[in-house]
Amino acid sequence: MNIFKLIEHFLLKGFFEIGLSPNYYELVSVIIIMTILIIVSWIADFITKNTILTTISILSKKTETVWDDILVEKKVFHRAARLAPALTFFLASPYAFYKYPDMAHIIQVISKSMMVFIIARVIDAFLNASHTIYDLGPNAKQKPIKGYIQVVKIIVYFVCTILVLSIVFNKSLVYFFSGLGALAAVLLLVFKDTILGLVASVQLSSNNMIKIGDWITFNKYNADGNVVEISLHTVKVQNFDKTIVTIPTYALISEAFQNWRGMEESAGRRFKRLLLFDTRSVKFCDESLIKKLNAEPVLSYFLKIHGEEIALQFSKKDQLIQLTNMGIFRMYAEHILHNHSQINQDLSHFVKHGILNENGLSMEITSFSREKTSIPFEKLQSELVEHLLAIAITFELTIFQKPSGHDMRAL
């Protein structure tokens, strides 16, 4: 026997006993039955949460695996538990309102729509948990999947919306999907950024152009730092000054940016510096210059190693090309690069002359530092340049610079 019919029988008997007017019978009966239905749904929700979910949480903590803890943390089971009251309403409404089929139908439509939405939310939570589990793996930084997860979520909620509309308007899914052709242009316009982001995410991932932790430089967006997040629409970069720059994902495949990953994975970081010399200070060596260099304590180790070579070239007065102060200075710069502990000796380094123009003669120093992080790398460059600038006067070389106010006052 329908339990709700039994309840209605006792209600009818009670109404006659207290002398309630028959005009109010139906209204009071519906309110009481709805109240009972809500209480039953609440009991189902309470049992599900406090029995099933509690048991799952306890069991997940006792296991050694991590994925079950993540499923609990991302509330996959908590969202699934919401199906209990909605399912109770859906199953019980035809029996509770057997005299009012229209009301039963409305409640069932609302319940079915709620169940579809709850299932979509469960899938959303499951995708979040899957993403977190994937991030624990070794390939997470090389192949981020957040963009794909977001695309799947969009599809899930889109299908959820179509299903709810189908339930509410009592139309088949074919009816709604057939009408999407006419809305294709509108959908392309609305989801333009999503489509572009999806294309960009696939290309970035398949071509291994960027990954979490990469140091990139993108001057257009003032980005110079490490990638901290790659999503469907944006890529977040934390600059070295701790500011966060958001770059559209599609911009990374449509415009040029610099990825420093190759340098970080190599054995050294290249640096290149230019020194400009006044051409009027370049001259042949003489005995006074050699004596001056020998008197400089900083050059003692250099002259001990290369002294014989310098003396041999200096003694050949009749040779076509004679030794110059610039030549000895260049030899000294090479000596520093060959003997510096922070220079990677396995990689090439050289000192050469650049172009000769109105700014003088340039000397280019190129080498690779063992240190690749910014602070030690910049410190090494600074120390080398400062030392060479300071020692240049010993070789009777003049560093070129454009006249300043001090120079004008000296005139």
C-alpha positions in Angstrom: 0.0 0.0 0.0 1.2 3.5 -0.8 2.5 5.0 2.5 1.4 8.4 1.4 -2.2 7.1 0.9 -2.0 5.8 4.4 -0.8 9.2 5.7 -3.6 10.9 3.8 -6.2 8.5 5.3 -5.1 9.4 8.8 -5.0 13.1 7.9 -8.6 12.9 6.5 -9.8 11.1 9.6 -8.1 13.7 11.8 -9.6 16.6 9.9 -13.1 15.2 10.4 -12.5 14.8 14.1 -11.4 18.3 14.6 -14.1 19.7 12.3 -11.8 21.3 9.7 -13.6 22.7 6.7 -13.3 20.6 3.6 -12.3 23.7 1.7 -8.9 23.7 3.5 -8.4 20.0 3.3 -6.5 19.9 0.0 -4.2 22.8 0.9 -3.3 21.5 4.3 -2.9 18.0 3.0 -0.4 19.2 0.3 1.6 21.2 2.8 1.8 18.3 5.2 2.8 15.8 2.5 5.4 18.3 1.1 6.8 18.8 4.6 7.0 15.0 5.1 8.8 14.7 1.7 11.3 17.4 2.7 12.0 15.7 6.0 12.5 12.3 4.3 14.9 14.0 1.8 16.8 15.6 4.7 17.1 12.3 6.4 18.5 10.7 3.3 21.0 13.6 3.0 21.9 13.3 6.7 22.5 9.5 6.4 24.5 9.9 3.3 26.8 12.6 4.7 27.2 11.3 8.2 27.5 7.6 7.4 28.8 7.0 3.9 31.0 10.1 3.6 32.4 9.7 7.1 33.3 6.0 6.3 34.9 7.0 3.0 37.0 9.7 4.7 38.2 7.3 7.4 39.1 4.6 4.9 40.9 7.0 2.6 43.2 8.2 5.5 44.1 4.6 6.3 45.2 3.7 2.8 48.7 4.4 1.5 47.5 5.7 -1.8 47.2 9.4 -2.4 44.5 9.6 -5.1 41.7 8.7 -2.7 42.7 11.4 -0.3 42.7 13.9 -3.2 39.2 12.7 -4.2 38.0 13.4 -0.7 39.8 16.8 -0.6 38.3 17.9 -3.9 34.8 17.0 -2.5 34.0 14.5 -5.3 32.0 12.3 -2.8 30.5 15.3 -1.0 29.0 16.6 -4.3 27.8 13.1 -5.2 26.0 12.9 -1.9 23.7 15.7 -3.0 22.1 13.2 -5.4 20.4 11.5 -2.4 17.8 14.2 -1.6 17.2 15.0 -5.3 16.7 11.3 -6.0 14.3 11.0 -3.1 12.1 13.8 -4.4 12.2 12.3 -7.9 11.2 8.8 -6.8 8.7 9.8 -4.1 6.8 12.7 -5.7 4.5 10.4 -7.9 3.4 8.5 -4.8 3.2 11.6 -2.6 1.1 13.6 -5.1 -0.8 10.8 -6.9 -3.9 13.0 -6.8 -2.0 15.9 -8.3 -0.1 14.6 -11.3 0.8 18.1 -12.5 2.5 19.0 -9.3 4.3 15.6 -9.3 5.5 16.3 -12.8 6.8 19.7 -11.9 8.7 18.3 -8.9 10.1 15.5 -11.0 11.3 18.0 -13.7 13.0 20.1 -11.0 14.5 17.0 -9.4 15.8 15.6 -12.7 17.3 19.1 -13.6 19.0 19.2 -10.2 20.4 15.7 -10.6 21.9 16.6 -14.0 23.5 19.7 -12.5 24.8 17.7 -9.5 26.3 15.1 -11.8 28.0 18.0 -13.8 29.4 19.3 -10.5 30.7 15.8 -9.6 32.4 15.6 -12.9 33.9 19.1 -12.3 35.3 18.0 -8.9 36.6 14.7 -10.4 38.4 16.7 -13.1 40.0 18.9 -10.4 41.1 15.9 -8.5 42.5 14.3 -11.7 44.5 17.5 -12.4 45.9 17.5 -8.9 46.9 13.8 -9.2 48.5 14.5 -12.6 50.5 17.4 -11.1 52.1 14.9 -8.7 53.6 13.0 -11.6 57.0 13.6 -13.3 55.5 14.9 -16.6 53.3 17.6 -15.0 55.7 20.5 -15.7 56.6 19.4 -19.2 53.0 18.6 -20.3 50.5 20.8 -18.3 46.9 19.7 -18.8 45.0 22.6 -17.1 43.9 23.9 -20.5 42.5 20.5 -21.5 40.7 20.2 -18.2 39.1 23.6 -18.7 37.9 22.6 -22.2 36.3 19.4 -20.8 34.6 21.5 -18.1 33.1 23.8 -20.7 31.8 20.8 -22.7 30.4 19.2 -19.5 28.5 22.3 -18.5 27.4 22.9 -22.1 25.9 19.4 -22.3 24.4 19.9 -18.8 22.6 23.1 -20.0 21.3 21.3 -23.1 20.0 18.4 -20.9 18.3 20.7 -18.5 16.6 22.6 -21.3 15.5 19.2 -22.8 14.0 18.2 -19.5 12.3 21.5 -18.8 10.7 21.9 -22.2 10.2 18.2 -22.8 12.1 18.2 -26.1 14.5 15.6 -27.4 18.2 16.4 -27.5 18.1 16.1 -31.3 15.8 19.1 -31.3 18.3 21.3 -29.5 21.4 20.1 -31.2 19.8 20.6 -34.6 19.2 24.2 -33.8 22.9 24.7 -32.9 23.8 25.0 -36.6 22.0 28.3 -36.9 23.8 29.5 -33.8 27.2 28.4 -35.0 28.3 31.9 -35.9 27.2 33.3 -32.6 28.9 30.5 -30.7 32.1 31.1 -32.6 32.0 34.7 -31.6 31.2 34.0 -28.0 33.8 31.3 -27.6 36.4 32.9 -29.8 38.9 33.3 -27.0 38.2 29.7 -25.8 38.8 28.3 -29.2 42.0 30.3 -29.7 43.2 29.3 -26.2 42.5 25.7 -27.0 44.5 25.8 -30.2 47.3 27.6 -28.4 47.3 25.1 -25.5 47.6 22.2 -27.9 50.4 23.7 -29.8 52.3 24.8 -26.7 52.0 21.4 -25.2 52.7 19.3 -28.4 55.7 21.4 -29.4 57.0 21.7 -25.8 57.3 25.5 -26.2 56.7 26.3 -22.6 56.2 24.5 -19.3 55.7 25.4 -15.6 58.9 26.8 -14.1 60.4 28.1 -17.4 62.1 31.5 -17.4 60.6 33.5 -20.2 61.0 37.1 -21.5 58.1 38.7 -23.3 58.8 42.4 -23.7 55.4 43.3 -25.1 53.8 42.3 -21.8 56.7 43.3 -19.6 57.2 39.7 -18.6 60.6 38.6 -17.3 60.3 35.7 -14.9 59.1 32.2 -14.3 55.9 30.6 -15.6 53.7 29.7 -12.6 50.5 28.7 -14.3 49.3 27.7 -17.8 45.6 27.7 -18.3 43.2 27.7 -21.3 43.1 31.5 -21.7 46.1 32.8 -19.9 49.7 32.1 -18.8 50.8 33.6 -15.5 54.4 34.7 -15.2 55.9 35.8 -11.9 58.6 38.4 -12.6 61.7 38.6 -10.5 60.3 41.6 -8.7 57.5 39.3 -7.5 54.8 40.9 -9.7 52.5 38.7 -11.7 52.0 39.2 -15.4 49.1 37.6 -17.2 49.7 36.8 -20.9 47.0 35.5 -23.3 47.9 31.9 -24.2 47.4 32.6 -27.9 50.0 35.4 -27.8 52.7 32.8 -27.1 52.2 31.2 -30.5 51.3 34.3 -32.5 54.2 36.5 -31.3 57.8 36.1 -30.4 59.0 35.5 -26.9 62.3 34.2 -25.4 62.5 31.0 -23.4 65.6 30.6 -21.3 65.1 26.9 -20.7 67.9 25.9 -23.0 70.4 28.1 -21.1 69.2 26.7 -17.7 69.6 23.1 -18.9 73.0 23.7 -20.4 76.4 23.8 -18.6 76.7 27.6 -18.5 75.1 30.9 -19.2 76.6 33.1 -21.9 77.6 36.7 -21.3 79.0 39.3 -23.7 80.4 42.7 -22.9 81.9 45.5 -25.0 84.6 47.9 -24.0 85.3 51.0 -26.1 88.8 52.3 -26.4 90.1 55.6 -27.7 92.1 54.6 -30.8 94.7 57.3 -30.0 95.8 55.4 -27.0 96.7 52.3 -29.0 100.5 52.1 -29.6 103.5 49.8 -29.9 105.1 48.4 -26.8 108.3 49.9 -25.6 110.7 49.0 -22.7 109.1 51.6 -20.4 105.6 49.9 -20.8 107.1 46.5 -20.1 108.7 47.8 -16.9 105.5 49.4 -15.9 103.6 46.2 -16.3 106.2 44.2 -14.3 105.9 46.7 -11.5 102.1 46.1 -11.2 101.4 43.3 -8.5 98.0 42.4 -10.1 99.8 41.4 -13.3 102.5 39.3 -11.7 100.9 35.9 -12.3 100.0 36.8 -15.8 103.5 38.0 -16.7 105.0 34.9 -15.0 103.1 32.7 -17.5 103.2 34.9 -20.6 106.4 36.9 -19.9 108.6 34.8 -22.2 106.0 35.0 -25.0 105.7 38.8 -24.7 109.5 39.2 -24.4 110.0 37.1 -27.6 107.6 39.2 -29.6 109.0 42.4 -28.2 112.6 41.4 -29.1 111.7 40.9 -32.8 111.9 44.6 -33.8 112.2 43.8 -37.5 109.0 41.8 -37.7 106.2 43.3 -39.8 103.5 43.2 -37.0 104.9 44.3 -33.7 103.3 43.8 -30.2 100.9 46.6 -29.0 99.6 47.6 -25.6 96.1 46.6 -26.9 97.5 43.2 -27.9 98.9 42.6 -24.4 95.6 43.8 -22.8 93.6 41.4 -25.0 96.0 38.6 -24.0 95.4 39.5 -20.3 91.6 39.5 -20.8 91.9 36.0 -22.3 94.1 34.9 -19.4 91.4 36.0 -16.9 88.7 34.0 -18.8 91.0 30.9 -19.0 91.7 31.0 -15.2 88.6 32.3 -13.5 87.0 29.6 -11.3 83.4 30.8 -12.2 84.0 30.5 -15.9 83.0 27.1 -17.5 86.2 26.1 -19.3 84.4 23.4 -21.2 82.6 26.0 -23.2 84.1 28.5 -25.7 85.2 31.9 -24.6 87.1 34.5 -26.5 88.2 38.2 -26.7 88.0 39.9 -30.1 87.8 43.4 -31.6 84.5 44.7 -32.9 83.9 47.5 -35.3 86.0 50.6 -35.5 83.8 53.7 -35.7 83.4 57.3 -34.3 83.0 55.8 -30.8 86.5 54.2 -30.9 87.6 50.6 -31.1 85.4 48.1 -29.4 86.7 44.9 -27.6 84.1 42.1 -27.2 84.5 39.7 -24.3 82.3 36.5 -24.6 82.3 33.6 -22.2 80.0 31.3 -20.2 79.4 31.5 -16.5 79.0 28.4 -14.4 76.4 30.3 -12.3 73.1 30.7 -14.2 71.0 32.5 -11.6 70.7 36.2 -12.0 72.6 37.6 -8.9 75.8 35.5 -9.2 75.7 35.9 -13.0 75.4 39.6 -12.9 78.0 39.9 -10.2 80.6 37.9 -12.2 80.1 40.2 -15.3 80.3 43.3 -13.1 83.6 42.2 -11.5 85.2 41.4 -14.8 84.2 44.7 -16.4 85.3 46.7 -13.4 88.6 45.0 -13.2 89.4 45.5 -16.9 88.4 49.1 -16.8 90.6 49.7 -13.7 93.6 47.9 -15.2 93.4 49.4 -18.7 95.2 52.6 -17.5 98.2 50.4 -16.6 98.4 49.3 -20.2 98.3 53.1 -21.1 94.9 52.5 -22.8 92.1 55.1 -22.6 88.5 54.1 -22.3 86.3 56.0 -24.8 83.3 57.9 -23.6 81.4 60.9 -25.0 82.3 64.3 -23.6 80.5 65.3 -20.5 80.1 68.6 -18.6 83.3 67.8 -16.6 85.2 67.5 -19.9 83.9 70.8 -21.1 84.8 72.6 -17.8 88.3 71.1 -18.2 88.7 72.8 -21.5 
